[in-house]
Amino acid sequence: MTQRHADGSGHRRGNMFRRSAPAVPSGTAEATVSTRRTRYVVDGRLTPAPPEVSISEALRYAQDEPGTMTLSLFPAPTAEDVDELAQAWGLHPLLVEDLHHAGQRPKLERYGDVLFLVVRSARYLDDIEDVDFSEFHVLVRPHAIAVLCQDGRWIDGSDETTLPGSSTEIADHTLLDDSRLLALGPEAVLYRLLDAIVDGYLPVLRGLAVDKEQIERQVFSGDPAVTERIYRLSQEVIDLQHATSSLTEVLDALGRGFDRYGIPDALRAYLQDVTDHLTRVDTRVGELREALAQILTVNATLVSQRQNEDMKKISGWAAILFAPTLIGAVYGMNFDSMPELHWTFGYPLAVSAMVALGAGLYLVFKRKRWM
């Protein structure tokens, strides 16, 4: 995994994933309307934050009150949201640049006391047989965590325009529904987010597995459109493998920082459970990719066999038609010294020879299963 620290070392990953259009594009009038939601957690219990509380005020409250943590959720982050977060948290310029630019592979970086993660959830769209990815930027520091939904969607694909209520309610249920875990600090919220993302990979795998089974039946039925479907499904599996393998590296990096950053033992066990689930998911994705490669090979073999059968038939009919053509060519040369041309039975004999040779060749090819 490539990491870039505060000194700027390391290179930036480009747009490695296909992304849907964000809910609110930057630069429009609507982009200035913040969708930020703030929640307080006091001794593991969810507590409403004051209306219109700023990021700075929420951070100061969490730092001043013992056993308090603040969660800032950005369902559709704007440039103004990022700038306000950067100023309140004192973020490094390189980190701010990352927050302004989505389309990155999962990664983990640390800037002082701020842990920065890029993670991607996936959901399967059965009607179009596509895997839709949503990118999340997560910032963790003592007493605070911020989650930015870079694609304007939550893990299940809901957003504020399609979900009854708000995406924040979904986030509350996913991240803040276990008071025992919340008492462990902002890392517990990060664990719940990672756990929800990894669990979301399982329905995607089931959908892809169903598509694979359908493709297998298409291959053996001789459907000519199956090749394109194999390639499209292979691309979906490759994208999913990029997400899962990169997330595996992120979880490994988190595990290596347990001792250094004093992660509670209880939380280590939960995070290890997520790692185990992700390992199984990554293994299944790899197996699915290998299976599709084998299906593509089998399909190419079957196509080649069908082409060979077609060539046999074409060659057989060409040979059958060649015999009467040869006889007709010989007697069509119009030489004067050809006694058969003046013989009463010459024409019937030539025609009979054509039919006999054609029928004989057909029987031979039929016996050899060329016809």
N, C-alpha and C positions, 0 to 999 in steps of 0.2 A: 504493500500500500504506500503510495506516495504521500508524504506529509510535508506541509510547509509551516514552519514555525514563525515566530515574530520577527526573525531576521530576514524573512522573505525567501529563504532557501526553498528549493523544490519548484516544480512547475505546476501550472494550473491545468486541470483536466478540461477538455472541451465538451461540447454537447454530445455526450455519448448515448443519450436516450431520446427516443421520440416522445414528445410532450404535446399534450393538448394545449389549446390557447388558455392563458390565465384568465381568471374571472374578470379582473379589472386591469386593463393595460395601463402602463405608466404613461404619463403625459396627457391623459384626458382629464376632463373636468371632474369625472367621478373618481379618479385616482386620488384626489385630495381628501376624500371621505374615508376616515379610518374605520376599520371593522374590528379594531382591537378589543379584546375582552380581558379583564383582569380578575383573578380569583386569589383570595387569601386562604392559606391553610395554617391553622393555629392548633398546635399539639395534635396534628393528624386529622383535625376536623375542618371540613370545608366551611369557609366563612365568606359571605358576600363582601366585595370591595365597594367603597363609596362610588357613586356614579361620577363619571368623568374624571376619575383619579388618573394622574399622569404617571408615566413610567418611573420618573424620579421619585415621586411621592410614595409609590408602592414599594420601591426598593428601600427607601429610607425607613419606612414602616417595618419591613421585614427584618432589616438589620438592627433596629432599635428594640423590637419586641422579642423576648426570648421564645424559642419554639415556634417561630413564625416563618412562613415561606410564601412567596408570591409567584403565581403563574400568569404569564402574559401570553395570550393566544392571539395570533394574527390570522384569521381565516382567509383574508385576501390582502396581504401586506402591500402597502404603497411605499414609494420612495420617501415620503415624509415620515412614515412609521419607522423605517430603517434608520433614518437620520436621527429621529428622537431617541430610539433605542441606543444607537451608537453614542450619543451625547450623554445619556443618563448612565450607561454602563461603562463609559470610557473605553470603547472598543478600539482595537488596533485598526489602522487604515486598511491593511490588507484583508482583515476580517470583514470590514464594512463593504469592501469591494466584492467579496464573495456573496454577501447577503443581497447585493444589488443584482447579481447575475446568477440565475438558476441554470438548470441543465447540466448538473455535475454528477459525477459518480459518487456513491456513498464513500465517505471518508471521515477521519477524525483528526482534529488539530487542536492544539492548546496554545492559547495566548495569555500568559500570566495565570490568573486565577479563573479564566474563562475557558470552558471546554466547548468546542464547536464541532457539531456533527452534521453531516448530510446523510439522510436516509431516504429510501424510496419505498413506498407501498405499491402494491399491485392489485388489480381487480380484473376479473375476466368478464368480457362483454360477449355473451353467448350469441346475440343476434347478428353480430358482425364478425364473430370468431376472432376477437382481438384482445390483447392484454393492454390495459390502460394503466400507466404509471403516474403516481403523484409524488412530488418531491417535497421534503420537509427539511428545513434548517432549524437546528435545535441549539440553543445556547444555555449552558449550565454554569452557574457560579454559586458561591455560598449564599443560601437563603433565597435563591431566585432561579427561575427557569423560564425561557421564552421559546415558543414554538411558532415558526412561520410556515404557513401552508403556501408554498411558492406557486402551486397550480390552482389555488383558489378552491381546493377540495379537501375533504377529510379522508380518512383511510378507506371508508366504504364508498367514496365517490360523492357523498352528499355535499351540498354547498348551501348558502343562505337563500338561494332562489328556488331550490328544489326540495329542501328538507322542511317538513312542518316544524315550526319553531325556529331553531338556529343550530348551526354546526357546533356552537359552543356547548349545547346540551349533550351532543354526542361526545365531545371531548371530555366533558365533566364525567360522563358515565364511563368512558374508557380509561381516563387518567386519574380520576379523583374519587373513585368509588370504594377504596380500601383504606380505612383510617389507620390500620396497623402498618401498612406499607408507607403511607404518607408521613408517618412520624419519623421515617428514616431520612427524610430530606429530599431535595430536588432530584437526586439520583434515582429515587424511587419512581418519580414521575417519568423520568427517562426510561427506566426499565419497563414501565407499563406501556409506553409508546412503542418501544422495540418489540415487546411481547405481542401487542396488537398487530403490528406490521408483519411479524413472522407468521402469526396465526392466519393473517389474510392471504398468505401465499398458498395455503392448502386448497381453498376453493379454486384458485387459478390452476393448480396442478390437476385437480379433478376435471376441470373443463378441458384442459389440454389433452388429458388422457382419453377423454371421450372422443375428441377430434381425431386423435391418433387411431383409435379403433375404427372410426368411420373411414378414415383414409385407407386402412388396411383392407377393408371390404371393397373400397373403390379400386384399389390396385388390382385385386384378383378378379374384379368384374370387367376390367379392361376400359374403365372410364378414362378418356383422353384428357380430361380436365384435372386429373388428380395430381399431375406433376406440379402445376402452379400452386395447388393447395399445400403440397408438401413443402415447397419452398417458403410459402408464407408462414406456415406453422413453425418451420425451423427458425425463421427470423424472430418469431415471438419467444420461442424457447431460448434462443441466444440472448435476447434482451433480458429475459428473466434470470438467466444464469449470470449475466453481468451484475444484476442487482444483488442476487444472493451471495455470490462469491465475494463481492466488495463489502457487503455487510458482514460477512464472516471475518474479514480482516479488521473491520471496525470493532467487533465484539472481542476479538483477540487482543486488540490494542487496549480496550477498556479493562480486560482481565489483567493485563500486565501492569496497569496502573493502580490495582487494588491496594497493594501495600504502600505504595508511594504516597497516595492521596487519602489513605485512611478510610476506605469504603467499609461500612459495617459488614460483619460476617453474614448476617441474615440476608442482606442485599446481594452479597456475592453468590449465595446459593440460588437466588432467584435468577440472577443474570446468567449463571451457568446453565440453568434449565432452558433459558432462551437460546443459549449457544447450542445446546444439544438438539433442540427442535430445528434450529436453522441448519445444523449439520445434516440432519435427515432430509430436510427440504432440498438442500444443495445437492445431496446425493441423488435424490429422485429426479431433479432437473437434469443432472448429468446423464442419468440412465435414459431419460426421455429424449435427450438430444442424440444419444447413440442409437436409440431405437429408430428415430426418424432418419438417421443416416443409413441404417440398414434397410429401411423401407424404400428409400430413394434408390439404393443399389438394386433391390429386388425389382422395383418398378422398371428400372433401366434394362434389367435382364429380360423381363417379360415383354417389354416393348421391342427389344431386339429379336426375341423369339417370334413375336407376331409379325415383325417385318420379314423375317426369314420365311415364315409360312406364306406370306403374301408373295415373296419373290419366287418361291417354288411354284405357286399357282401360275404366276405370270410367265415363268420360264416354260412350264408345261404347255400352256396354251400357245405360246410362241412356237414351240416345237411342233405341236399338232397342226398349226396353220402353215408351218414351213413346208411340210410334205406336199400338200396339194399345190402350194405356190411353186415348188420346184418342178413338179410335173407340168403345170401350166406354162412355166417359163420355157421349158424344153420344147414343147409343142407350139409355142407362140413365136418361134424364131423365123417362121415363114420360109424355110429352105425348100427348094424344089425337090431335092433328092431325099425326101422323107416318105417312104412307102406308106407309113401309118396314116398319113393325111388323106390318102386316097382309098383307104381300106374301109369297108362298110362298118366293121365293128371297132374302128379306131376310137371314135368319140366315146361310145359306151365303156370301152375298156379303160380309157384315161380317167373318166369320171369314177369308175369303180375302183381304180387304183388309188385315187385321191381319198375316197371314202374309207377304203380298207386300211390305208396307212394311218389316216386320222383316228379311226376307231381303235386300231391296234395300239397306237401310242397312248390313247386315252386310257385303255385298259391297263397298260403297263404303269402309267403314272398313278392310276387309281389304286393299284395293288401296292405301290410304294408310298401311298398316302400323300402324294403331292397334290391331289385334287380333292 
